[in-house]
Amino acid sequence: MTFLLFFLLVLSESRADNFDEAYSDLEHYRTIYISENGPQLSVDTAQPKVISQRGGNATLPCKFNRDPSSAPNPKLRIKWTKLTSDYLKEIDVFVAMGFHKKSYGRFHGRAHLQAASENDASLVITEITLEDYGKYKCEVIDGLEDDTAVVSLDLQGILFPYFPRLGRYNLNFPDAEKACRDQDAIVASFEQLYDAWRDGLDWCNAGWLSDGSVQYPITKPREPCGGKNTIPGVRNYGMRDKQKERYDVFCFTSNYKGRFYYLIHPSKLTYNEAVQACQKDGAQIAKVGQMYAAWKLLGYDRCDAGWLADGSVRYPISKPRRRCSPTEAAVRFSGFPDKKHKLYGVYCYKSNN
């Protein structure tokens, strides 16, 4: 039980026997609240990060502890929100109060409480999407008491730098978001770029990240990339104007439910012929993100340059060899050839749905 003790601080130079006389002109006072028994509610997570993949399920841990002497509260409220990458907004995910439960927006029908015990507020998310990546806040409200905890949902996947046919440094932030979506990906976070840099990514072109900053990873310092005598690291241009300034973008993608493959065809194809050939095979021309996911997550290896949906020509090498990326495993990029006259093979994607 919390006791409130009120202390009145009085500015007075004289002593008085009469209480009313001493305090009749009181102007300055302060109220001090003292809690004798500490907080009556606490919320915590068993782990700060949960790792899953697109199409999978994840349980975000959250438990709360109430004062054992407190009476049951049928109006106790559990609320889950998702923090935006810039931490300026919270997106409603799920709310529960007694028998009333509701999931919101794109989480509708995919989010529910685990409810393994009476103090379990863990959230289960099914059929995870790329957009589900990020930080989530678990909040428990018990009358006048409330507490929160934050847990991150990370995804297995691959980050890749991207620029369109127009060339480098042609994307403002909305354009960058669309470019990644068009390639079956999302704009990557700083954490994902940092992890890619630690895995050896070296890229000398600045790109947008999901928080609106522009950065690029350097493992081998050199003059055109921040200076020859600088240390390796992620170079940061800071937060930029999302509408006016133009850069490349770093995209992130994860597992997919489908089949990525090189179409065996009797002849090489123009771009339009490649699109039609995939459709005739009951598929669609593959996207850049699907090639990266197949290469990184499935070890896909093919030494044949082929068209992709954005009009680029690439090929994935997971086993370096002579004439096929001899120095490193990589997705090789052959540019954006003339769609009407240049002939190549094609990579297709067939969804399980």
C-alpha positions as CSV (number, residue, x, y, z in Angstrom):
1,M,0.0,0.0,0.0
2,T,1.3,3.4,-0.9
3,F,1.3,6.1,1.7
4,L,1.4,9.8,0.7
5,L,3.1,12.1,3.1
6,F,2.7,15.8,2.5
7,F,5.4,18.1,3.7
8,L,5.0,21.9,3.7
9,L,8.2,23.9,3.2
10,V,7.8,27.3,4.8
11,L,10.0,30.4,4.3
12,S,9.8,32.2,7.7
13,E,12.4,33.9,9.8
14,S,10.3,34.2,13.1
15,R,8.9,31.5,15.3
16,A,5.2,31.7,16.3
17,D,3.2,29.9,18.9
18,N,0.0,30.3,16.9
19,F,-0.2,27.9,13.9
20,D,-2.6,30.0,11.9
21,E,-0.5,33.1,12.4
22,A,2.7,31.4,11.3
23,Y,1.2,30.0,8.1
24,S,-1.4,32.6,7.1
25,D,0.8,34.1,4.3
26,L,2.2,30.8,3.0
27,E,3.0,31.1,-0.8
28,H,5.7,28.6,-1.5
29,Y,5.2,24.9,-0.9
30,R,6.1,21.6,-2.5
31,T,4.3,18.2,-2.4
32,I,6.5,15.2,-2.0
33,Y,5.2,11.7,-2.8
34,I,6.9,8.8,-1.1
35,S,6.2,5.2,-2.1
36,E,7.1,2.8,0.7
37,N,6.8,-0.5,-1.1
38,G,8.1,0.2,-4.6
39,P,6.2,-0.3,-7.9
40,Q,3.1,-2.5,-7.8
41,L,3.5,-3.6,-11.5
42,S,6.6,-4.6,-13.5
43,V,6.9,-5.8,-17.1
44,D,9.9,-7.5,-18.7
45,T,10.9,-9.6,-21.7
46,A,12.8,-12.9,-21.4
47,Q,15.0,-11.9,-24.4
48,P,15.6,-8.6,-26.2
49,K,15.5,-10.0,-29.7
50,V,13.5,-12.7,-31.5
51,I,14.7,-14.0,-34.9
52,S,12.3,-15.4,-37.5
53,Q,11.8,-15.3,-41.3
54,R,9.3,-14.2,-43.8
55,G,6.3,-16.6,-43.8
56,G,7.2,-18.0,-40.4
57,N,5.8,-17.3,-36.9
58,A,7.3,-15.6,-33.9
59,T,6.5,-15.2,-30.2
60,L,7.5,-11.9,-28.7
61,P,8.0,-12.6,-25.0
62,C,6.5,-10.3,-22.3
63,K,5.4,-11.1,-18.7
64,F,4.1,-8.8,-16.0
65,N,4.2,-9.2,-12.2
66,R,1.5,-7.6,-10.0
67,D,1.6,-7.2,-6.2
68,P,0.4,-10.5,-4.8
69,S,-1.8,-8.7,-2.3
70,S,-3.7,-6.8,-5.1
71,A,-7.2,-7.8,-6.0
72,P,-7.7,-9.2,-9.5
73,N,-8.4,-6.5,-12.0
74,P,-10.8,-7.4,-14.8
75,K,-9.9,-4.2,-16.6
76,L,-6.2,-4.9,-16.7
77,R,-5.1,-3.9,-20.2
78,I,-2.4,-5.3,-22.4
79,K,-1.3,-3.3,-25.4
80,W,1.2,-4.1,-28.1
81,T,2.5,-1.4,-30.5
82,K,5.2,-1.3,-33.2
83,L,7.7,1.5,-33.1
84,T,8.5,3.2,-36.4
85,S,12.2,3.2,-37.5
86,D,12.6,6.8,-36.5
87,Y,10.8,6.2,-33.2
88,L,8.4,9.1,-33.8
89,K,5.3,7.1,-34.0
90,E,3.7,3.9,-32.6
91,I,1.5,1.6,-34.7
92,D,-1.2,-0.3,-33.0
93,V,-0.8,-4.0,-33.2
94,F,-2.9,-5.7,-30.6
95,V,-5.0,-4.8,-27.5
96,A,-6.6,-7.1,-24.9
97,M,-8.8,-6.2,-21.9
98,G,-10.6,-9.1,-20.2
99,F,-12.5,-11.0,-22.9
100,H,-12.1,-8.1,-25.4
101,K,-9.3,-8.6,-27.9
102,K,-8.5,-6.9,-31.1
103,S,-5.7,-6.9,-33.7
104,Y,-5.1,-3.9,-35.9
105,G,-4.3,-3.0,-39.5
106,R,-2.0,-5.4,-41.4
107,F,-1.8,-7.5,-38.1
108,H,-5.5,-8.3,-38.3
109,G,-6.0,-12.0,-38.0
110,R,-2.2,-12.6,-37.5
111,A,-1.6,-11.5,-33.9
112,H,-2.8,-13.0,-30.7
113,L,-1.7,-13.4,-27.1
114,Q,0.1,-16.6,-26.1
115,A,-1.6,-16.5,-22.7
116,A,0.5,-19.4,-21.4
117,S,-0.1,-18.2,-17.8
118,E,-2.2,-15.6,-16.0
119,N,0.7,-13.1,-16.2
120,D,1.8,-13.9,-19.8
121,A,1.4,-11.0,-22.2
122,S,3.6,-12.5,-25.0
123,L,2.5,-11.7,-28.5
124,V,2.3,-14.4,-31.3
125,I,2.6,-13.1,-34.9
126,T,1.9,-15.6,-37.7
127,E,2.7,-15.4,-41.4
128,I,5.5,-12.9,-40.9
129,T,6.1,-10.3,-43.6
130,L,9.1,-8.1,-44.3
131,E,7.3,-5.1,-42.9
132,D,7.0,-6.9,-39.5
133,Y,10.7,-6.4,-38.9
134,G,11.4,-3.9,-36.1
135,K,10.9,-3.1,-32.4
136,Y,7.7,-3.8,-30.5
137,K,6.5,-2.3,-27.2
138,C,4.6,-4.4,-24.7
139,E,2.6,-2.2,-22.3
140,V,0.5,-3.4,-19.3
141,I,-1.9,-1.0,-17.6
142,D,-3.3,-2.0,-14.2
143,G,-5.4,0.9,-12.9
144,L,-3.1,3.7,-12.1
145,E,0.0,1.5,-12.6
146,D,1.6,0.8,-15.9
147,D,4.9,-0.4,-17.2
148,T,6.5,-1.2,-20.6
149,A,9.2,-3.3,-22.2
150,V,10.6,-3.4,-25.8
151,V,11.5,-6.5,-27.9
152,S,13.0,-6.6,-31.4
153,L,11.8,-8.9,-34.2
154,D,14.7,-9.6,-36.5
155,L,14.5,-11.6,-39.8
156,Q,16.9,-13.9,-41.5
157,G,17.7,-12.5,-44.9
158,I,20.0,-10.5,-47.1
159,L,20.8,-6.9,-47.6
160,F,21.7,-5.6,-51.1
161,P,22.5,-2.2,-52.6
162,Y,20.2,-1.1,-55.4
163,F,19.9,1.6,-58.0
164,P,17.5,1.7,-61.0
165,R,18.0,1.9,-64.8
166,L,18.2,5.7,-64.5
167,G,21.6,5.3,-62.8
168,R,23.1,6.1,-59.5
169,Y,21.8,8.7,-57.1
170,N,18.4,9.0,-58.7
171,L,16.1,8.1,-55.8
172,N,14.5,10.3,-53.2
173,F,13.2,8.5,-50.1
174,P,9.6,7.6,-51.4
175,D,11.2,6.5,-54.7
176,A,13.7,4.3,-52.7
177,E,10.8,2.7,-50.8
178,K,9.0,1.9,-54.0
179,A,12.2,0.6,-55.7
180,C,12.7,-1.9,-52.8
181,R,9.1,-3.0,-52.8
182,D,9.2,-3.6,-56.6
183,Q,12.2,-5.9,-56.0
184,D,10.4,-8.0,-53.3
185,A,12.2,-6.2,-50.5
186,I,12.0,-3.3,-48.0
187,V,14.3,-0.4,-47.2
188,A,17.0,-1.8,-44.9
189,S,17.6,-0.6,-41.3
190,F,20.9,0.7,-39.9
191,E,21.2,-2.5,-37.9
192,Q,20.9,-4.6,-41.1
193,L,23.5,-2.5,-42.9
194,Y,25.8,-2.8,-39.9
195,D,25.5,-6.6,-39.8
196,A,26.2,-6.7,-43.6
197,W,29.3,-4.6,-43.1
198,R,30.5,-6.9,-40.4
199,D,30.0,-9.8,-42.8
200,G,32.3,-8.0,-45.3
201,L,30.0,-5.8,-47.4
202,D,32.0,-3.0,-49.0
203,W,30.0,-0.5,-51.1
204,C,31.2,3.0,-52.1
205,N,27.8,4.5,-53.0
206,A,25.6,6.1,-50.3
207,G,22.1,4.8,-49.9
208,W,18.9,5.5,-48.0
209,L,18.1,3.5,-44.8
210,S,14.7,3.1,-43.3
211,D,15.2,5.8,-40.7
212,G,15.8,8.5,-43.4
213,S,19.5,8.5,-43.0
214,V,22.0,8.0,-45.8
215,Q,25.0,5.8,-45.2
216,Y,27.4,3.3,-46.9
217,P,29.7,0.5,-45.6
218,I,33.5,0.5,-46.2
219,T,35.7,-2.5,-45.3
220,K,38.6,-1.3,-47.5
221,P,39.3,2.4,-47.1
222,R,40.3,4.2,-50.3
223,E,40.4,7.8,-51.6
224,P,37.0,7.9,-53.4
225,C,35.3,6.3,-50.4
226,G,35.9,8.6,-47.4
227,G,39.7,8.7,-47.7
228,K,42.5,6.2,-47.9
229,N,43.7,6.8,-44.3
230,T,40.4,6.4,-42.6
231,I,39.3,3.4,-40.6
232,P,36.8,0.8,-41.9
233,G,33.2,1.4,-40.9
234,V,29.8,2.6,-41.9
235,R,30.0,6.1,-43.3
236,N,27.1,8.3,-42.3
237,Y,25.8,11.3,-44.1
238,G,23.1,11.8,-41.4
239,M,19.4,12.5,-41.8
240,R,18.7,13.9,-45.3
241,D,15.8,15.6,-47.0
242,K,13.5,12.8,-48.0
243,Q,11.8,14.6,-50.9
244,K,14.6,16.7,-52.4
245,E,17.8,14.7,-52.0
246,R,18.6,11.7,-54.2
247,Y,20.8,8.7,-53.5
248,D,20.8,4.9,-54.0
249,V,19.1,2.6,-51.5
250,F,19.9,-0.4,-49.4
251,C,17.2,-3.0,-49.6
252,F,16.5,-6.1,-47.4
253,T,14.7,-9.3,-48.3
254,S,14.1,-12.6,-46.6
255,N,12.9,-16.2,-47.4
256,Y,10.1,-16.7,-49.9
257,K,7.5,-19.3,-50.5
258,G,8.1,-20.3,-54.1
259,R,10.6,-21.5,-56.7
260,F,13.4,-19.4,-58.2
261,Y,15.0,-20.9,-61.3
262,Y,16.8,-20.3,-64.6
263,L,14.5,-21.0,-67.5
264,I,15.9,-23.5,-69.9
265,H,15.1,-22.1,-73.3
266,P,16.3,-23.1,-76.8
267,S,17.5,-19.5,-77.6
268,K,18.5,-16.2,-75.9
269,L,15.7,-13.7,-75.5
270,T,15.0,-10.0,-75.6
271,Y,13.4,-8.5,-72.4
272,N,9.8,-8.8,-73.6
273,E,10.4,-12.3,-74.9
274,A,11.9,-13.2,-71.5
275,V,8.8,-11.9,-69.7
276,Q,6.5,-13.9,-72.0
277,A,8.6,-17.1,-71.6
278,C,8.3,-17.0,-67.8
279,Q,4.5,-16.5,-68.1
280,K,4.2,-19.3,-70.6
281,D,6.0,-21.5,-68.0
282,G,3.3,-20.5,-65.4
283,A,5.6,-18.1,-63.6
284,Q,6.8,-14.5,-63.6
285,I,10.1,-13.0,-64.4
286,A,12.1,-12.9,-61.2
287,K,12.9,-9.9,-59.1
288,V,16.3,-8.8,-57.8
289,G,15.4,-9.5,-54.2
290,Q,14.4,-13.1,-55.1
291,M,17.7,-13.7,-56.8
292,Y,19.6,-12.4,-53.7
293,A,17.5,-14.5,-51.4
294,A,18.0,-17.6,-53.5
295,W,21.7,-17.0,-53.6
296,K,22.3,-16.1,-49.9
297,L,19.7,-18.4,-48.2
298,L,19.6,-21.4,-50.6
299,G,23.0,-21.3,-52.1
300,Y,21.7,-20.9,-55.6
301,D,24.5,-21.0,-58.2
302,R,24.2,-20.4,-61.9
303,C,26.9,-19.0,-64.3
304,D,24.3,-17.8,-66.8
305,A,23.5,-14.1,-67.1
306,G,19.7,-13.6,-67.2
307,W,17.0,-10.9,-67.4
308,L,15.3,-9.8,-64.2
309,A,12.0,-7.8,-63.8
310,D,13.7,-4.4,-63.5
311,G,15.4,-4.8,-66.8
312,S,18.8,-5.6,-65.3
313,V,20.9,-8.7,-66.2
314,R,22.5,-10.6,-63.3
315,Y,23.6,-14.1,-62.2
316,P,24.2,-15.6,-58.8
317,I,27.5,-17.4,-57.9
318,S,27.8,-19.2,-54.6
319,K,30.8,-21.3,-55.7
320,P,33.5,-19.0,-57.2
321,R,35.3,-20.5,-60.1
322,R,37.1,-19.5,-63.3
323,R,35.0,-17.3,-65.6
324,C,32.3,-17.3,-62.9
325,S,33.2,-14.7,-60.3
326,P,36.6,-16.3,-59.6
327,T,37.4,-14.2,-56.5
328,E,34.2,-14.3,-54.4
329,A,30.7,-15.5,-54.0
330,A,28.4,-12.8,-55.3
331,V,25.4,-11.8,-57.4
332,R,27.1,-10.5,-60.5
333,F,25.6,-7.4,-62.2
334,S,25.9,-7.0,-66.0
335,G,24.0,-3.7,-66.2
336,F,20.8,-2.6,-67.8
337,P,21.1,-3.6,-71.5
338,D,19.0,-2.5,-74.3
339,K,15.7,-4.3,-73.8
340,K,14.8,-4.6,-77.5
341,H,18.1,-5.7,-79.0
342,K,20.2,-7.5,-76.4
343,L,19.7,-11.2,-75.9
344,Y,20.1,-13.1,-72.6
345,G,18.6,-16.0,-70.7
346,V,15.9,-15.3,-68.0
347,Y,15.3,-16.1,-64.3
348,C,11.8,-16.9,-63.3
349,Y,9.9,-17.1,-60.1
350,K,6.9,-19.4,-59.4
351,S,4.9,-18.7,-56.2
352,N,3.6,-21.6,-54.2
353,N,0.3,-19.7,-53.9
